[in-house]
């Protein structure tokens, strides 16, 4: 019985360490996604102007940036939910 209690305590300690590592990684993901979102937001207005007056490549670049911005919003929301800062 004593051995089972010690095993349970050890496993709980390992789980706590893994939970901390997961939260730390989610925070890094969140920070990087917010950084990338800031970069995309800065570039989107110029890309919009180029898409309106430009060729198909400029339109595709703008469309790709809008899609990337959407993905980044999803990553940010997911990370915030995971670490409880919604």
Residue pairs with C-beta under 8 A, 6 or more apart in sequence:
22 82
23 82
23 83
26 79
26 82
26 83
27 79
27 83
29 75
29 79
30 75
30 76
30 79
30 80
30 83
33 72
33 75
33 76
33 79
34 76
36 68
36 72
37 69
37 72
37 73
37 76
40 65
40 68
40 69
40 72
41 69
43 65
44 62
44 65
44 66
44 69
47 58
47 61
47 62
47 65
48 62
50 58
50 61
50 62
51 58
51 59
51 61
51 62
51 63
77 86
80 86
